[in-house]
């Protein structure tokens, strides 16, 4: 899955908040759920328009971004 196509930023959708493409679910909501000790399955249950593949790809990209930042 192309990670660049996972997130949409459009001023017409939630005022430009980054959302999962094709949804109105803010990407930050995924991270907030996980930080609050909810599981990925619980997040996906609450937001069925987000697929597991979409969520996993965003998490993987975030993790690789963190590793790159920490290495610098």
HELIX and SHEET records of a PDB file:
HELIX    1   1 UNK A    3  UNK A    5  5                                   3    
HELIX    2   2 UNK A   14  UNK A   16  5                                   3    
HELIX    3   3 UNK A   27  UNK A   35  1                                   9    
HELIX    4   4 UNK A   40  UNK A   46  1                                   7    
HELIX    5   5 UNK A   52  UNK A   71  1                                  20    
SHEET    1   A 2 UNK A   7  UNK A   8  0                                        
SHEET    2   A 2 UNK A  19  UNK A  20 -1                                        
END                                                                             
